[in-house]
């Protein structure tokens, strides 16, 4: 079955390792016939949530602040799956994608039913020890559990710092293989 998948990236570096893994996932998903929409949160203007609880109350927009989150929110509502990709920053998500994740609160307060979607996580980090990614995994797992999404897998690649380092790992292959889960 062909699915609509949204890929949310968190890196501000287009030539970084997480972008390379994102590209590998997207290519594999499209080859399987899925429709993939990419949203580069790390290169977009998405401000932080201020917990005003006015989500979806102004002109039907997800957030009262008119930033790039309002462009992707309707696509998330319509999607079958969501993939989060990011480099590890200080043991969690980079701020750029964290703002996006925080604004997903709007789906709950705005009474939008987005439960039942499939999701996945693709992350890389400089440290050699994969346990360095436990913080980002915990945040992903708790957030997706709260909104009742089903995780199809996590690709966690340690030991990549410089652009292109991921090519010396199995990260690109694992990211592409995650597309098989959809």
GIPE-V959991 format. One record per residue. RES is the residue in three letters. PSI is psi in radians with two decimals (999 if undefined). NEAR is the number of other C-alpha atoms within 12 Angstrom. D_LAST is the distance of its C-alpha to the last C-alpha in whole Angstrom. Layout:
res = (RES/RES)
psi = (PSI/PSI)
near = (NEAR/NEAR)
d_last = (D_LAST/D_LAST)
This chain:
res = (UNK/UNK/UNK/UNK/UNK/UNK/UNK/UNK/UNK/UNK/UNK/UNK/UNK/UNK/UNK/UNK/UNK/UNK/UNK/UNK/UNK/UNK/UNK/UNK/UNK/UNK/UNK/UNK/UNK/UNK/UNK/UNK/UNK/UNK/UNK/UNK/UNK/UNK/UNK/UNK/UNK/UNK/UNK/UNK/UNK/UNK/UNK/UNK/UNK/UNK/UNK/UNK/UNK/UNK/UNK/UNK/UNK/UNK/UNK/UNK/UNK/UNK/UNK/UNK/UNK/UNK/UNK/UNK/UNK/UNK/UNK/UNK/UNK/UNK/UNK/UNK/UNK/UNK/UNK/UNK/UNK/UNK/UNK/UNK/UNK/UNK/UNK/UNK/UNK/UNK/UNK/UNK/UNK/UNK/UNK/UNK/UNK/UNK/UNK/UNK/UNK/UNK/UNK/UNK/UNK/UNK/UNK/UNK/UNK/UNK/UNK/UNK/UNK/UNK/UNK/UNK/UNK/UNK/UNK/UNK/UNK/UNK/UNK/UNK/UNK/UNK/UNK/UNK/UNK/UNK/UNK/UNK/UNK/UNK/UNK/UNK/UNK/UNK/UNK/UNK/UNK/UNK/UNK/UNK/UNK/UNK/UNK/UNK/UNK/UNK/UNK/UNK/UNK/UNK/UNK/UNK/UNK/UNK/UNK/UNK/UNK/UNK/UNK/UNK/UNK/UNK/UNK/UNK/UNK/UNK/UNK/UNK/UNK/UNK/UNK/UNK/UNK/UNK/UNK/UNK/UNK/UNK)
psi = (2.27/2.43/2.79/2.09/2.31/2.27/2.09/2.03/2.64/-0.01/2.44/0.06/1.98/-0.48/0.30/3.03/-0.65/-0.57/-0.68/-0.73/-0.64/-0.83/-0.69/-0.72/-0.86/-0.80/-0.81/-0.71/-0.74/-0.63/-0.44/0.00/0.04/2.65/2.16/2.27/2.25/2.33/1.95/1.48/-0.59/-0.25/0.17/3.04/1.71/1.90/2.95/2.72/2.40/0.19/0.76/-0.26/0.55/0.37/2.38/0.31/-0.20/1.89/0.44/0.16/2.59/-0.69/2.46/-0.42/2.25/1.33/-2.98/-0.26/-0.65/-0.37/-0.61/-0.42/-0.81/-0.53/-0.58/-0.73/-0.68/-0.22/2.73/-0.47/2.74/2.31/2.30/2.24/2.46/2.72/2.75/2.20/2.02/0.77/0.38/-2.91/2.55/2.64/-0.62/-0.76/-0.46/-0.71/-0.75/-0.84/-0.74/-0.65/-0.16/-0.28/-0.54/-0.53/-0.54/-0.84/-0.54/0.11/0.67/2.20/1.80/0.26/2.71/-0.02/2.70/2.65/2.91/2.89/2.31/2.05/2.56/2.77/2.84/-0.68/2.60/-0.45/2.01/-0.38/-0.25/-0.38/0.13/-0.64/-0.78/-0.64/-0.80/-0.81/-0.80/-0.87/-0.74/-0.74/-0.81/-0.53/-0.73/-0.70/0.17/0.83/2.72/2.06/2.23/-0.12/2.86/2.31/1.95/2.01/1.89/2.93/0.46/2.17/-0.97/2.58/2.28/-0.26/-0.53/-0.39/-0.32/0.20/-3.08/0.25/-0.73/-0.70/-0.72/-0.68/-0.77/-0.69/-0.50/-0.53/-0.49/-0.45/-0.34/999)
near = (12/18/24/30/36/37/41/44/46/42/36/25/21/22/19/31/41/48/40/37/46/47/33/30/43/40/27/26/33/24/17/23/18/25/27/32/31/34/36/33/38/34/22/25/24/31/25/26/26/16/16/17/21/24/30/27/18/15/13/20/25/36/37/26/28/22/22/28/39/32/24/33/34/24/25/36/28/22/30/29/40/46/49/53/52/46/49/41/26/16/25/27/37/32/29/34/39/34/27/39/37/26/38/36/33/37/33/23/21/25/20/22/21/32/26/21/28/32/39/42/44/50/49/53/39/28/21/16/16/22/21/25/33/25/21/34/32/19/22/36/24/18/27/32/20/19/27/20/26/28/31/26/30/32/39/42/39/29/29/31/24/20/22/21/25/33/24/17/23/22/34/34/27/31/41/30/28/36/43/25/26/33)
d_last = (9/9/8/10/9/12/13/16/18/21/23/27/27/25/26/25/23/20/20/20/17/15/16/15/11/12/13/11/8/11/12/9/11/9/11/12/15/16/19/21/23/25/26/27/29/28/30/30/30/34/33/35/33/34/30/30/33/34/34/30/29/27/29/33/33/32/30/27/25/26/24/21/21/21/17/16/17/16/12/9/8/10/11/14/16/20/23/24/28/30/28/25/24/26/28/26/23/24/26/23/22/25/25/22/25/26/23/25/28/28/26/23/21/17/16/13/11/8/9/10/13/15/18/21/25/28/29/29/28/25/26/27/24/24/25/22/20/22/22/18/18/21/20/16/18/21/19/17/13/11/10/8/10/13/14/18/21/24/27/26/29/30/28/27/27/23/24/26/23/20/18/17/16/14/12/11/10/8/6/5/4/0)
